[in-house]
Amino acid sequence: VIIVLLGAPGAGKGTQGDFLIEKYNFTKLSTGDVLRSEIKLNTDLGNKVKEIMASGALVPEEVVNAIISTRLTADAINNGVILDGYPRNKAQLGFLLDHLRKLGMEKELLVLDISVEEDELAARLTGRRICKACGASYHVTFRPEQQSGICDRCGGEIIQRADDNIESVRNRLLVYRKETQPLLDEFASIGNLESISGMRSAEQVKAEIQKIIENKEEKSL
Ligand SMILES: [Zn+2]
């Protein structure tokens, strides 16, 4: 299976991705990680990417596509892959579908969209706090520290990150919606989109995702 996990900031995508990796031993493929590892491995593509990055330019689409496709082999997909940060636009989605078609594996694509209402996302994100010293994360409502302003773990100072204020959160959500809506429409028309309500506990969301994946595996046997 090849999973595209969608969800606005604060929807719980990270938590669910980690759960899938742990539960099914899926591999996570993130564009940034893959580019960094190609550079480290000194491959031809890696050297090209290094040059482009050193010049301060963005890595061109076709290079990102080429690198992603070398990792998306039939074996990797059979073992299970989670895509992170890819596809980001319609052009990348088109390339991905083409690649899967060539492998005869287009049916393996599963898009999970965790949807959470905007006000709830704003509450989750603006309530986040972190320890300045050790990075431990807290939340004013869902996970408050024992002694106000002091980290339970290390005694460090607990702060709010600058970009977790309401204006910046609203803006991030707006950008997400603008980037993702065209992809959602496209996925819906292909017919492999599963919408999951994220307005519940992480455990309930996990259980539903697990059910969807196990149904899919049964069908493909
Ligand atoms: Zn701390």
Residues whose N, C-alpha, C, O or C-beta is under 5 A from the ligand:
A	BS01	ZN	C131 A133 C134 G135 A136 C151 R153 C154 G155 G156
